[in-house]
Amino acid sequence: MYRIRVHGRGGQGVVTAAELIAWAAIYDGRYALAFPSFGSERTGAPVEAYCSIGDAPIRSREPVEAPDAVLVLDATLLNRPRIFTGLRPGGLVLVDSTAPLAVPGVPQLRTVPAARIALARTGRAMANVPMLGAFAAASGIVSLEAVHTAVGKRFSGPVSQANRDAVDEAYTYLTEAAREADEVDAPNATTASREVHHVA
């Protein structure tokens, strides 16, 4: 079972993000269930939603307390301990941010300017849909094609195409960022390998 927790504020499409990830997983041929928390959902208040993905029917609607991935649609929430609570070792954290971020003990933290991408593509600074593309790129849990299908069925006309373009841009952003990181790490890894060999 792969479990995802989505954090944001009321009005940022937190529940929609969880639901679209679930639908993408279903279109990929897996089982999935998405549901919101039952706290305050007033505009601007911190909210969260959950998505579970597996190879068998999922019935539990318990809040995700030990997520494999956390999506943060609002970087101002990062100072809340709840964001990282229960994150599994090596778990993925995706944050909507225009700048790189580092959090001790969270090596798999990735940033993507999702709201900026959405504003340019759709005219609205809603990070939730571009984050789906970033999640597909960073996790491999859902395919880009399935995300396209989920978004295409949720929206229609030019809005649908604009959102799919936003998904593509975020996907490319994360893919290129990962490639650049690998290129930076490769010489260091080669050097370390040579040093170990030399000592041996």
Secondary structure in CASP SS format (residue, H / E / C, confidence):
PFRMAT SS
TARGET T0000
AUTHOR 0000-0000-0000
METHOD secondary structure of the structure
MODEL  1
M C 1.00
Y E 1.00
R E 1.00
I E 1.00
R E 1.00
V E 1.00
H E 1.00
G E 1.00
R E 1.00
G E 1.00
G C 1.00
Q C 1.00
G C 1.00
V H 1.00
V H 1.00
T H 1.00
A H 1.00
A H 1.00
E H 1.00
L H 1.00
I H 1.00
A H 1.00
W H 1.00
A H 1.00
A H 1.00
I H 1.00
Y H 1.00
D C 1.00
G C 1.00
R C 1.00
Y E 1.00
A E 1.00
L E 1.00
A E 1.00
F E 1.00
P E 1.00
S C 1.00
F C 1.00
G C 1.00
S C 1.00
E C 1.00
R C 1.00
T E 1.00
G C 1.00
A C 1.00
P E 1.00
V E 1.00
E E 1.00
A E 1.00
Y E 1.00
C E 1.00
S E 1.00
I E 1.00
G E 1.00
D C 1.00
A C 1.00
P C 1.00
I C 1.00
R C 1.00
S C 1.00
R C 1.00
E C 1.00
P C 1.00
V C 1.00
E C 1.00
A C 1.00
P C 1.00
D C 1.00
A E 1.00
V E 1.00
L E 1.00
V E 1.00
L C 1.00
D C 1.00
A H 1.00
T H 1.00
L H 1.00
L H 1.00
N H 1.00
R C 1.00
P H 1.00
R H 1.00
I H 1.00
F H 1.00
T C 1.00
G C 1.00
L C 1.00
R C 1.00
P C 1.00
G C 1.00
G C 1.00
L E 1.00
V E 1.00
L E 1.00
V E 1.00
D E 1.00
S C 1.00
T C 1.00
A C 1.00
P C 1.00
L C 1.00
A C 1.00
V C 1.00
P C 1.00
G C 1.00
V C 1.00
P C 1.00
Q C 1.00
L E 1.00
R E 1.00
T E 1.00
V E 1.00
P C 1.00
A H 1.00
A H 1.00
R H 1.00
I H 1.00
A H 1.00
L H 1.00
A H 1.00
R H 1.00
T H 1.00
G C 1.00
R C 1.00
A C 1.00
M C 1.00
A C 1.00
N H 1.00
V H 1.00
P H 1.00
M H 1.00
L H 1.00
G H 1.00
A H 1.00
F H 1.00
A H 1.00
A H 1.00
A H 1.00
S H 1.00
G C 1.00
I C 1.00
V C 1.00
S C 1.00
L H 1.00
E H 1.00
A H 1.00
V H 1.00
H H 1.00
T H 1.00
A H 1.00
V H 1.00
G H 1.00
K H 1.00
R H 1.00
F C 1.00
S C 1.00
G H 1.00
P H 1.00
V H 1.00
S H 1.00
Q H 1.00
A H 1.00
N H 1.00
R H 1.00
D H 1.00
A H 1.00
V H 1.00
D H 1.00
E H 1.00
A H 1.00
Y H 1.00
T H 1.00
Y H 1.00
L H 1.00
T H 1.00
E H 1.00
A H 1.00
A H 1.00
R H 1.00
E H 1.00
A H 1.00
D H 1.00
E H 1.00
V H 1.00
D H 1.00
A H 1.00
P H 1.00
N H 1.00
A H 1.00
T H 1.00
T H 1.00
A H 1.00
S H 1.00
R H 1.00
E H 1.00
V H 1.00
H H 1.00
H H 1.00
V H 1.00
A C 1.00
END
